[in-house]
């Protein structure tokens, strides 16, 4: 379940949330409509060529800019299995954890991986492997508290349990 | 060992004596905010948590400001959903078109965000309230849903990066120029996960509107918050305005910070950030002469009365260049009314500018001034990413209201001093 295999799409540094999902499409929050425009202003051909299970690999500060949760939602709904980046902007990082989009921070993997590479990702161990070369990379581990949110499938389930307990 | 302002505010909200950078805490939220893009998602997530009522109907603000007055049926449906929720939950601070304003101008104006408080908003520019000495930060819609249900949220305590501005500002240089310069120096991720703190003699001289511009764009350097220690200017601003009692929280002198920058801005030129990054800041003279099609003066960064006064001082007795469209958007209804009373709207209309009701509108490429392919704009807004104000092949140069107004008249990017005397 927590092992993913997918094809890599490469993006650069400072991919902002306007590039991930332009605001002109934010008059809806329907994830399936958002997915049709995923990454459109970074690469207009992307929505047409991405397949379910693919993996986005990017440089530093992925998801900078606006707090729109529509950005990780669009990525998730487009079928992207996970995002690997050198680093993430903080609001995007929170949002991805909160909605259950797997993200991995690894500068080494981000530097090594090329477009079209096939990678295997072990989310539990935070391990990334490029299949043809067998090169392995370890992602920065999440603090236990965030692991707990992720294990519950996102913040809403986490809060739901907490609210129930306090009742 | 001392604690910074950010640490002290978070410690207080977490019910702890002290907190340290990197520590994960649960903090009580004094005010939470959503808009017509982010609140609908939060409302839907709130419904899944299983609580019937919001934690406090007086500590949630829902502001339909991005695509309002509604630009199309879909955005009208989004606001309808928000309005229905606000009525059902008896949310006190829901403001309709005609009463509302751009959220980050409106909340301080109404005295709803105060020094020493922890404020979260499902909008990245929530950091604006740092100008009042609040720890204010942008979050996503799911975070907002959790806060609406519980009144609390988890945070990682950020380290502080202190910026000290020394010297005296030249004419036509203000808050916007200082923050563009700062982002240019730090880069778009230079303050990632950190709290920025702005101090020094230059800050002390600035009015609140200029301070809001500075804190507003802290996020553009990746920062979690952009704090300015409250002083007499802050107190004066809050007099008769604060909706609750508040307690000013200042940092300790000996508090360790991650980095401290001392910048002499004595001869700083007005700044412009060229496409496609707010960090592409440079003196206006470096891009002067660039032909433009549109100028936008407004937004949560620069749509306040002082911004409009600066623009009016340059537009008085002049006309917008025939090739250029100038769109001026007072950030709130109160700013609009004040500008009317001071005769600023008349100056703008005489100059052949279009004047809009408050909206975020063109800042995020929503409506009210979208750019076509190849068009170039100067805007007092906060982001100039690819496609931000319209077509992927359009461009936005970020500047303060003085450079924006001067450029509107010149038809090219211009330093305000180049306009010369009005005949």
HADDOCK unambig.tbl for C-alpha pairs under 7 A between the chains (distance, minus, plus):
assign (segid A and resid 18 and name CA) (segid B and resid 388 and name CA) 6.56 0.50 0.50
assign (segid A and resid 19 and name CA) (segid B and resid 386 and name CA) 6.94 0.50 0.50
assign (segid A and resid 23 and name CA) (segid B and resid 364 and name CA) 6.11 0.50 0.50
assign (segid A and resid 23 and name CA) (segid B and resid 365 and name CA) 6.36 0.50 0.50
assign (segid A and resid 23 and name CA) (segid B and resid 366 and name CA) 6.50 0.50 0.50
assign (segid A and resid 24 and name CA) (segid B and resid 365 and name CA) 6.13 0.50 0.50
assign (segid A and resid 24 and name CA) (segid B and resid 366 and name CA) 5.64 0.50 0.50
assign (segid A and resid 26 and name CA) (segid B and resid 37 and name CA) 6.51 0.50 0.50
assign (segid A and resid 27 and name CA) (segid B and resid 37 and name CA) 6.99 0.50 0.50
assign (segid A and resid 27 and name CA) (segid B and resid 74 and name CA) 5.56 0.50 0.50
assign (segid A and resid 27 and name CA) (segid B and resid 75 and name CA) 4.75 0.50 0.50
assign (segid A and resid 28 and name CA) (segid B and resid 74 and name CA) 6.36 0.50 0.50
assign (segid A and resid 29 and name CA) (segid B and resid 41 and name CA) 6.66 0.50 0.50
assign (segid A and resid 41 and name CA) (segid B and resid 386 and name CA) 6.69 0.50 0.50
assign (segid A and resid 41 and name CA) (segid B and resid 387 and name CA) 6.68 0.50 0.50
assign (segid A and resid 41 and name CA) (segid B and resid 392 and name CA) 6.53 0.50 0.50
assign (segid A and resid 61 and name CA) (segid B and resid 189 and name CA) 6.32 0.50 0.50
assign (segid A and resid 65 and name CA) (segid B and resid 220 and name CA) 6.65 0.50 0.50
assign (segid A and resid 66 and name CA) (segid B and resid 123 and name CA) 6.70 0.50 0.50
assign (segid A and resid 66 and name CA) (segid B and resid 124 and name CA) 5.16 0.50 0.50
assign (segid A and resid 67 and name CA) (segid B and resid 122 and name CA) 6.40 0.50 0.50
assign (segid A and resid 67 and name CA) (segid B and resid 123 and name CA) 5.24 0.50 0.50
assign (segid A and resid 67 and name CA) (segid B and resid 124 and name CA) 4.81 0.50 0.50
assign (segid A and resid 67 and name CA) (segid B and resid 138 and name CA) 6.42 0.50 0.50
assign (segid A and resid 67 and name CA) (segid B and resid 139 and name CA) 5.99 0.50 0.50
assign (segid A and resid 67 and name CA) (segid B and resid 140 and name CA) 5.46 0.50 0.50
assign (segid A and resid 68 and name CA) (segid B and resid 38 and name CA) 6.58 0.50 0.50
assign (segid A and resid 68 and name CA) (segid B and resid 140 and name CA) 6.23 0.50 0.50
assign (segid A and resid 69 and name CA) (segid B and resid 140 and name CA) 5.43 0.50 0.50
assign (segid A and resid 69 and name CA) (segid B and resid 141 and name CA) 6.12 0.50 0.50
assign (segid A and resid 89 and name CA) (segid B and resid 192 and name CA) 6.75 0.50 0.50
assign (segid A and resid 89 and name CA) (segid B and resid 222 and name CA) 6.64 0.50 0.50
assign (segid A and resid 90 and name CA) (segid B and resid 193 and name CA) 6.15 0.50 0.50
assign (segid A and resid 91 and name CA) (segid B and resid 138 and name CA) 6.96 0.50 0.50
assign (segid A and resid 91 and name CA) (segid B and resid 139 and name CA) 5.73 0.50 0.50
assign (segid A and resid 91 and name CA) (segid B and resid 140 and name CA) 6.75 0.50 0.50
assign (segid A and resid 95 and name CA) (segid B and resid 140 and name CA) 5.70 0.50 0.50
assign (segid A and resid 98 and name CA) (segid B and resid 142 and name CA) 6.53 0.50 0.50
assign (segid A and resid 156 and name CA) (segid B and resid 45 and name CA) 6.97 0.50 0.50
assign (segid A and resid 156 and name CA) (segid B and resid 49 and name CA) 6.11 0.50 0.50
assign (segid A and resid 156 and name CA) (segid B and resid 146 and name CA) 6.89 0.50 0.50
assign (segid A and resid 159 and name CA) (segid B and resid 49 and name CA) 6.84 0.50 0.50
assign (segid A and resid 159 and name CA) (segid B and resid 146 and name CA) 6.64 0.50 0.50
assign (segid A and resid 160 and name CA) (segid B and resid 49 and name CA) 4.84 0.50 0.50
assign (segid A and resid 160 and name CA) (segid B and resid 50 and name CA) 6.70 0.50 0.50
